[in-house]
Amino acid sequence: MNKKLAIEPADHLRPINGESMVGTENIEPTQHAATHDHLAGRPDDPAARAAWDRSVAAHDALAALPGVTFTANEDVVIVLHPGFDTLDVIGPHYFLASMLGAKVHLATTGAMGEPVTSAGGLPLIPTTTLENAPASPTVLLVPGGDTPVLLADEAAMAAIRRIAAGADIVTSVCTGAIALGAAGLLDGRRATTHWSMHHLLAGYGAEAVDERVVIDGDLMTAAGVTAGMDLALRLVARLRGDEYARFLELGAEYAPQPPLGAGTPDEAGPELTALARDFYATLEHALRAE
């Protein structure tokens, strides 16, 4: 379920001919739009009006919760490089794009207008290039995936250094942390990455920490793939308040219950872990600090 907040607080409602239940919307697209249009077209239906009133009241109530910043204007830059891990981008995007007023920029390392294909074969259309992305964003997020491709792109790495210098918060998911390290952004900092590459962090001057999300001031790093969603929720909490993040977590029904219990080396056991390490051997070799 997409839980974008499509209605601003009640004082922003604007009646039309004294009858319409239309509210101001500043986030597009939203899956709530069709429902909103349906209800707005039935002003004489008591049940529809009651549903609309409940939704408006809920928006007001959320906005009034202690510590909540209901709407703001954050700029979030997510790097898209060839072979990025799909969930490293889509998972955080889901939550970060749900912050009312925030703008998420999908910044390609390539040419504007050309889809960037993930490691899983999903093409995404970028909204900007790294060169033209906001120079001082609220958040810079570097995903993992085929990270050696990113490391070999000198222009992209230079852009990451430049944007990171102006960003309020620099973040990574999975092996995106290695890219941050190669950019000189992890020296003396606490960080994490995918478990199979964790031992490489020291080579980039980082203090490796075995946690799903590691926060070191204005640096936030997530472990492998799914940890990007944990990172995003922590970002939402930091930017908009804990209750806002809890609301999004509930709306997403984010309550992981891994069906096979093999999500960490300890849970998977030594044999499967050793097999996985060998499987990732070429990537591990390519990501070693020179």
VOPAGU-2260 file (C-alpha; in pm, 1 decimal, decimal comma):
REM VOPAGU-2260
SITE   aa  ch    i         X         Y         Z
SITE  MET   A    0       0,0       0,0       0,0
SITE  ASN   A    1     132,4     343,0     -92,6
SITE  LYS   A    2      72,7     563,3     207,2
SITE  LYS   A    3     159,0     902,0      59,3
SITE  LEU   A    4     -24,8    1165,3     254,7
SITE  ALA   A    5    -252,8    1314,3      -6,6
SITE  ILE   A    6    -436,6    1565,2     210,9
SITE  GLU   A    7    -288,8    1857,0     399,5
SITE  PRO   A    8    -431,8    1964,1     738,1
SITE  ALA   A    9    -791,8    2082,9     746,9
SITE  ASP   A   10    -706,2    2453,9     741,6
SITE  HIS   A   11    -582,9    2401,9     386,7
SITE  LEU   A   12    -915,0    2266,8     261,6
SITE  ARG   A   13   -1066,9    2482,5      -7,3
SITE  PRO   A   14   -1442,6    2447,3     -66,3
SITE  ILE   A   15   -1582,9    2480,5    -416,0
SITE  ASN   A   16   -1940,2    2611,1    -436,9
SITE  GLY   A   17   -1964,6    2537,3     -67,6
SITE  GLU   A   18   -2005,9    2166,4    -133,3
SITE  SER   A   19   -1683,9    2006,6    -254,0
SITE  MET   A   20   -1470,3    1789,3     -29,9
SITE  VAL   A   21   -1158,2    1857,0    -236,5
SITE  GLY   A   22    -835,6    1904,2     -39,4
SITE  THR   A   23    -506,1    2059,7    -143,7
SITE  GLU   A   24    -264,9    1797,2    -275,4
SITE  ASN   A   25     104,0    1860,2    -337,1
SITE  ILE   A   26     234,6    1508,0    -385,7
SITE  GLU   A   27     189,9    1327,0    -715,9
SITE  PRO   A   28     131,6    1056,3    -811,0
SITE  THR   A   29     -64,5     891,4    -531,2
SITE  GLN   A   30    -278,2     583,1    -520,7
SITE  HIS   A   31    -523,3     776,2    -304,8
SITE  ALA   A   32    -609,7    1011,6    -591,4
SITE  ALA   A   33    -878,2     789,0    -743,1
SITE  THR   A   34   -1046,7     741,7    -405,3
SITE  HIS   A   35   -1024,1    1114,6    -339,3
SITE  ASP   A   36   -1186,6    1196,7    -674,8
SITE  HIS   A   37   -1455,6     936,7    -613,8
SITE  LEU   A   38   -1548,0    1081,7    -275,7
SITE  ALA   A   39   -1522,6    1442,5    -392,2
SITE  GLY   A   40   -1776,4    1363,7    -663,9
SITE  ARG   A   41   -2033,4    1243,8    -411,5
SITE  PRO   A   42   -2091,3    1540,1    -177,1
SITE  ASP   A   43   -2446,7    1426,9    -102,5
SITE  ASP   A   44   -2343,6    1079,2      10,3
SITE  PRO   A   45   -2328,8    1088,1     393,2
SITE  ALA   A   46   -2102,5     782,4     410,2
SITE  ALA   A   47   -1860,7     930,6     157,7
SITE  ARG   A   48   -1854,3    1262,0     343,9
SITE  ALA   A   49   -1795,5    1084,3     673,4
SITE  ALA   A   50   -1505,1     888,5     523,3
SITE  TRP   A   51   -1355,9    1209,2     387,5
SITE  ASP   A   52   -1395,2    1384,8     721,7
SITE  ARG   A   53   -1228,2    1094,0     903,1
SITE  SER   A   54    -931,6    1107,7     665,1
SITE  VAL   A   55    -892,0    1484,0     704,9
SITE  ALA   A   56    -913,5    1449,3    1083,7
SITE  ALA   A   57    -648,6    1176,5    1076,1
SITE  HIS   A   58    -414,8    1403,3     878,5
SITE  ASP   A   59    -470,1    1673,5    1139,8
SITE  ALA   A   60    -409,3    1427,3    1421,5
SITE  LEU   A   61     -85,1    1302,5    1270,0
SITE  ALA   A   62      36,0    1656,8    1215,2
SITE  ALA   A   63     -39,1    1737,7    1579,6
SITE  LEU   A   64     154,3    1447,7    1730,8
SITE  PRO   A   65     451,4    1554,4    1948,3
SITE  GLY   A   66     772,7    1594,2    1753,4
SITE  VAL   A   67     611,2    1548,9    1412,4
SITE  THR   A   68     707,9    1770,8    1120,6
SITE  PHE   A   69     414,2    1701,3     890,9
SITE  THR   A   70     543,0    1869,7     577,5
SITE  ALA   A   71     884,8    2000,7     473,1
SITE  ASN   A   72    1094,2    2036,3     160,3
SITE  GLU   A   73    1383,0    1790,8     187,4
SITE  ASP   A   74    1591,0    1708,8    -119,3
SITE  VAL   A   75    1695,2    1343,7    -131,7
SITE  VAL   A   76    1950,0    1238,0    -395,1
SITE  ILE   A   77    1967,4     864,1    -472,4
SITE  VAL   A   78    2252,4     757,8    -699,0
SITE  LEU   A   79    2160,0     532,9    -991,2
SITE  HIS   A   80    2454,9     349,9   -1143,4
SITE  PRO   A   81    2441,9      54,0   -1384,3
SITE  GLY   A   82    2381,7    -265,0   -1189,0
SITE  PHE   A   83    2252,7    -101,8    -869,3
SITE  ASP   A   84    2074,1    -343,9    -639,3
SITE  THR   A   85    1701,1    -301,1    -696,1
SITE  LEU   A   86    1587,4    -309,7    -334,3
SITE  ASP   A   87    1874,4     -84,4    -222,7
SITE  VAL   A   88    1696,1     192,8    -414,0
SITE  ILE   A   89    1329,0      93,3    -413,9
SITE  GLY   A   90    1313,0       7,8     -42,7
SITE  PRO   A   91    1441,0     344,5      85,3
SITE  HIS   A   92    1255,8     530,8    -191,7
SITE  TYR   A   93     925,0     390,8     -66,4
SITE  PHE   A   94     961,5     554,2     274,0
SITE  LEU   A   95    1155,1     868,6     180,8
SITE  ALA   A   96     911,3     958,1     -97,0
SITE  SER   A   97     629,5     923,5     155,3
SITE  MET   A   98     745,0    1233,3     343,8
SITE  LEU   A   99     497,4    1502,7     243,2
SITE  GLY   A  100     680,1    1779,0      55,6
SITE  ALA   A  101    1007,7    1590,2      14,2
SITE  LYS   A  102    1154,2    1555,6    -333,7
SITE  VAL   A  103    1347,1    1242,6    -427,0
SITE  HIS   A  104    1595,3    1284,4    -710,6
SITE  LEU   A  105    1702,5     968,1    -895,0
SITE  ALA   A  106    2042,9    1083,4   -1015,3
SITE  THR   A  107    2200,3     882,0   -1293,0
SITE  THR   A  108    2573,3     843,9   -1341,3
SITE  GLY   A  109    2502,1     834,8   -1714,0
SITE  ALA   A  110    2311,0    1047,7   -1961,5
SITE  MET   A  111    1973,6    1200,1   -1881,3
SITE  GLY   A  112    1679,7    1025,2   -2042,7
SITE  GLU   A  113    1845,7     685,0   -2056,0
SITE  PRO   A  114    1702,7     418,7   -1822,9
SITE  VAL   A  115    1941,7     279,8   -1564,7
SITE  THR   A  116    1907,7     -95,7   -1528,4
SITE  SER   A  117    1944,0    -263,0   -1191,3
SITE  ALA   A  118    2135,0    -583,6   -1124,8
SITE  GLY   A  119    1800,5    -761,2   -1134,5
SITE  GLY   A  120    1710,0    -617,6   -1473,5
SITE  LEU   A  121    1468,2    -346,2   -1359,4
SITE  PRO   A  122    1511,5     -24,0   -1562,3
SITE  LEU   A  123    1449,6     302,4   -1378,3
SITE  ILE   A  124    1408,0     639,5   -1545,2
SITE  PRO   A  125    1632,8     897,1   -1375,0
SITE  THR   A  126    1496,2    1236,9   -1282,0
SITE  THR   A  127    1834,3    1410,8   -1301,2
SITE  THR   A  128    2204,9    1346,4   -1344,5
SITE  LEU   A  129    2465,1    1345,7   -1070,5
SITE  GLU   A  130    2615,0    1652,6   -1235,3
SITE  ASN   A  131    2283,6    1842,8   -1213,5
SITE  ALA   A  132    2155,0    1701,6    -884,7
SITE  PRO   A  133    2111,7    1939,9    -589,2
SITE  ALA   A  134    2456,5    2035,4    -464,6
SITE  SER   A  135    2348,3    2056,4     -99,8
SITE  PRO   A  136    2074,5    1796,8     -50,9
SITE  THR   A  137    1925,5    1692,6     277,5
SITE  VAL   A  138    2021,9    1332,4     207,4
SITE  LEU   A  139    2264,9    1163,3     -30,9
SITE  LEU   A  140    2206,9     788,8     -65,4
SITE  VAL   A  141    2446,8     553,0    -244,0
SITE  PRO   A  142    2310,1     202,7    -308,8
SITE  GLY   A  143    2507,8    -115,8    -351,9
SITE  GLY   A  144    2501,1    -374,8    -627,9
SITE  ASP   A  145    2762,2    -379,4    -901,0
SITE  THR   A  146    2968,4    -132,6    -703,0
SITE  PRO   A  147    3292,8    -189,0    -900,1
SITE  VAL   A  148    3118,6     -21,6   -1195,6
SITE  LEU   A  149    3063,9     286,2    -981,0
SITE  LEU   A  150    3420,2     283,2    -844,8
SITE  ALA   A  151    3555,8     278,4   -1199,3
SITE  ASP   A  152    3353,1     586,4   -1295,9
SITE  GLU   A  153    3584,4     871,1   -1198,4
SITE  ALA   A  154    3332,7    1141,9   -1283,5
SITE  ALA   A  155    3063,1     977,3   -1074,1
SITE  MET   A  156    3294,9     931,2    -777,5
SITE  ALA   A  157    3400,3    1296,4    -798,8
SITE  ALA   A  158    3033,7    1398,4    -804,3
SITE  ILE   A  159    2962,4    1183,8    -498,6
SITE  ARG   A  160    3246,3    1355,4    -310,2
SITE  ARG   A  161    3117,8    1697,1    -413,2
SITE  ILE   A  162    2754,5    1631,1    -322,6
SITE  ALA   A  163    2851,4    1460,2       4,1
SITE  ALA   A  164    3043,9    1772,5     107,0
SITE  GLY   A  165    2724,0    1976,2      84,1
SITE  ALA   A  166    2475,1    1715,2     209,9
SITE  ASP   A  167    2322,1    1727,4     556,2
SITE  ILE   A  168    2328,3    1348,0     583,8
SITE  VAL   A  169    2534,0    1100,9     378,3
SITE  THR   A  170    2398,5     746,4     361,4
SITE  SER   A  171    2460,1     413,1     194,3
SITE  VAL   A  172    2296,1      75,0     159,0
SITE  CYS   A  173    2486,6    -253,7     130,9
SITE  THR   A  174    2812,2    -218,5     -69,3
SITE  GLY   A  175    2732,9     146,6    -128,8
SITE  ALA   A  176    2941,8     193,2     185,8
SITE  ILE   A  177    3246,8      73,9      -7,8
SITE  ALA   A  178    3182,4     349,1    -261,1
SITE  LEU   A  179    3170,8     599,9      23,6
SITE  GLY   A  180    3498,0     457,1     150,3
SITE  ALA   A  181    3659,9     480,9    -191,3
SITE  ALA   A  182    3545,9     843,4    -203,1
SITE  GLY   A  183    3734,6     907,5     120,8
SITE  LEU   A  184    3419,9     954,3     327,8
SITE  LEU   A  185    3463,8     675,0     585,4
SITE  ASP   A  186    3803,9     760,5     730,4
SITE  GLY   A  187    3776,0     736,1    1109,0
SITE  ARG   A  188    3399,1     679,8    1091,1
SITE  ARG   A  189    3182,8     396,5    1222,0
SITE  ALA   A  190    3009,7     210,9     938,8
SITE  THR   A  191    2853,2    -111,7     818,1
SITE  THR   A  192    2793,3    -287,9     487,8
SITE  HIS   A  193    2684,4    -628,8     356,9
SITE  TRP   A  194    2810,2    -900,6     590,5
SITE  SER   A  195    3026,1   -1059,4     319,3
SITE  MET   A  196    3216,5    -732,9     263,6
SITE  HIS   A  197    3228,2    -618,9     624,8
SITE  HIS   A  198    3597,3    -701,0     663,2
SITE  LEU   A  199    3681,5    -463,8     375,7
SITE  LEU   A  200    3571,7    -152,1     564,6
SITE  ALA   A  201    3894,1    -129,1     763,8
SITE  GLY   A  202    4086,9     -91,7     439,5
SITE  TYR   A  203    3897,1     231,6     379,2
SITE  GLY   A  204    3974,7     367,4     724,7
SITE  ALA   A  205    3638,3     283,1     878,3
SITE  GLU   A  206    3556,2     121,4    1209,7
SITE  ALA   A  207    3340,1    -174,5    1107,7
SITE  VAL   A  208    3029,7    -218,5    1323,5
SITE  ASP   A  209    2811,1    -528,9    1297,0
SITE  GLU   A  210    2467,9    -365,7    1305,5
SITE  ARG   A  211    2188,4    -327,8    1050,3
SITE  VAL   A  212    2210,7      50,9    1063,1
SITE  VAL   A  213    2507,6     244,9    1196,5
SITE  ILE   A  214    2472,4     613,9    1272,1
SITE  ASP   A  215    2783,9     824,9    1313,7
SITE  GLY   A  216    2672,3    1187,3    1321,7
SITE  ASP   A  217    2586,1    1293,7     969,1
SITE  LEU   A  218    2685,6     952,7     829,4
SITE  MET   A  219    2433,2     667,4     821,3
SITE  THR   A  220    2518,1     329,3     668,8
SITE  ALA   A  221    2300,6      20,8     631,1
SITE  ALA   A  222    2397,0    -344,6     606,8
SITE  GLY   A  223    2284,8    -564,7     317,9
SITE  VAL   A  224    1991,6    -489,0      87,0
SITE  THR   A  225    1683,7    -512,9     314,4
SITE  ALA   A  226    1857,0    -302,0     580,5
SITE  GLY   A  227    1801,6      -6,6     348,4
SITE  MET   A  228    1439,9       4,5     463,4
SITE  ASP   A  229    1553,2      23,0     825,9
SITE  LEU   A  230    1785,7     305,5     724,5
SITE  ALA   A  231    1504,2     492,6     552,4
SITE  LEU   A  232    1274,6     466,0     854,0
SITE  ARG   A  233    1551,9     598,6    1077,4
SITE  LEU   A  234    1598,5     885,1     834,3
SITE  VAL   A  235    1226,7     962,6     844,2
SITE  ALA   A  236    1237,9     958,5    1224,1
SITE  ARG   A  237    1534,3    1194,6    1223,1
SITE  LEU   A  238    1380,5    1435,5     973,1
SITE  ARG   A  239    1011,3    1418,5    1062,4
SITE  GLY   A  240     990,6    1267,2    1410,1
SITE  ASP   A  241     949,1     918,7    1556,3
SITE  GLU   A  242     569,7     918,5    1533,7
SITE  TYR   A  243     578,0    1004,9    1164,1
SITE  ALA   A  244     817,5     713,3    1105,2
SITE  ARG   A  245     604,8     478,8    1315,5
SITE  PHE   A  246     300,6     578,0    1110,6
SITE  LEU   A  247     481,3     492,1     785,0
SITE  GLU   A  248     610,0     166,4     930,1
SITE  LEU   A  249     254,1      68,4    1021,8
SITE  GLY   A  250     117,5     172,6     683,3
SITE  ALA   A  251     379,2     -42,4     509,5
SITE  GLU   A  252     306,4    -333,3     746,9
SITE  TYR   A  253     681,3    -353,5     790,6
SITE  ALA   A  254     708,6    -648,0    1028,7
SITE  PRO   A  255     963,8    -885,6     871,9
SITE  GLN   A  256     934,0   -1255,3     949,0
SITE  PRO   A  257    1196,9   -1426,4     730,2
SITE  PRO   A  258    1040,4   -1758,7     634,3
SITE  LEU   A  259    1360,1   -1965,8     628,5
SITE  GLY   A  260    1562,0   -1808,7     910,2
SITE  ALA   A  261    1883,0   -1770,0     711,8
SITE  GLY   A  262    1916,9   -1391,3     694,1
SITE  THR   A  263    2248,4   -1366,2     880,3
SITE  PRO   A  264    2561,8   -1582,2     885,5
SITE  ASP   A  265    2482,5   -1694,2    1240,3
SITE  GLU   A  266    2133,9   -1800,8    1140,3
SITE  ALA   A  267    2238,7   -1958,5     810,2
SITE  GLY   A  268    2519,2   -2166,2     960,7
SITE  PRO   A  269    2880,8   -2210,4     853,7
SITE  GLU   A  270    2828,0   -2427,7     545,3
SITE  LEU   A  271    2580,3   -2199,0     367,4
SITE  THR   A  272    2779,1   -1892,2     476,6
SITE  ALA   A  273    3099,8   -2034,8     330,1
SITE  LEU   A  274    2917,4   -2112,9       5,9
SITE  ALA   A  275    2785,7   -1754,9     -10,0
SITE  ARG   A  276    3132,4   -1610,3      53,6
SITE  ASP   A  277    3269,1   -1810,4    -238,4
SITE  PHE   A  278    2974,9   -1701,5    -451,8
SITE  TYR   A  279    3065,0   -1336,5    -386,2
SITE  ALA   A  280    3441,5   -1390,2    -421,1
SITE  THR   A  281    3487,4   -1191,8    -742,6
SITE  LEU   A  282    3291,8    -895,4    -604,3
SITE  GLU   A  283    3486,0    -910,0    -278,4
SITE  HIS   A  284    3814,5    -906,8    -469,7
SITE  ALA   A  285    3708,2    -609,0    -683,9
SITE  LEU   A  286    3605,0    -404,8    -379,0
SITE  ARG   A  287    3926,6    -442,1    -181,6
SITE  ALA   A  288    4102,2    -113,2    -107,3
SITE  GLU   A  289    4410,9     -67,3    -322,3
